[in-house]
Amino acid sequence: MTQKQTLEMLDKIKNGELSPEEAVLKLRMEPFEDLGYVKLDHHRELRQGIAEVIYGAGKTPEQIVGIADAMVKRGQNLILITRIPPEACAALAVKFSFNYHEMARIGIIGEMPKPDGIGKIVVATGGTSDMPIAEEAALTAEALGNEVVRLYDVGVAGLNRLLSRLDVIMEAQVIVAIAGMEGALASVIGGLADCPVIAVPTSIGYGASFGGLSALLTMLNSCASGVSVVNIDNGFGGGYLASMINHQRIK
């Protein structure tokens, strides 16, 4: 149940169109839906402000379609599917208004929302090879209602590239810094920006990078204040957290 649906239900109670007992029954039925292979959390948007997202890796096309169908029937207008298997795309396209973003491995059902965040989210990468993770972060943030500015290939091997876009860095509400190799980009940006920086280490790099572990440790040991770190290759987590920060208002 979305926040909008909850408010509509409360209005119906107020206007006498729905009894309190009927409303309680509806709420008791809403928290999750058991499809056998998944228990869908339909109250997540009501609790957290963001509806449940489908993690596609390891799921069959039939399971993904079934989950998406249940979400649509419960009134979820936009459905984000991360790490989606390519073989699931055809089945989804037959049934839904569906867009697949190959580089990010993200599928989106429904129309993208208009940005309603406080400011802009900047997604920056150390190199072109980090773009798949960056696109996962950027598309996640856009699907959650944010304006995203992409700064790709601005790593420490050529700091002039980053410094030439210092105006963009200084205007950001939150920055997602994505880098492999030694992962120094997050510290550099953290030392320049006056906003939160979310560091996303990637598994890009030669043997001694240990599949992103070296970038992860560099980011965790950053001497720049205001830098937080998510897991290796977790573009979704970086984009999601950036959206939460960009929607924070005094409660």
Secondary structure, DSSP 4 states (H G I P E B T S, - for coil): --HHHHHHHHHHHHTTSS-HHHHHHHHHHSSEEE-SS-EEETTHHHHHSS---EE-TT--HHHHHHHHHHHHHTT---EEEES--HHHHHHHHHHS-EEEETTTTEEEESPPPPP-SSSEEEEEESSGGGHHHHHHHHHHHHHTT-EEEEE-S--GGGHHHHHTTHHHHHH-SEEEEEE-TT-THHHHHHTT-SS-EEEEE-S-S-GGGGGGHHHHHHHHT--STTEEE--TT-HHHHHHHHHHHHT----
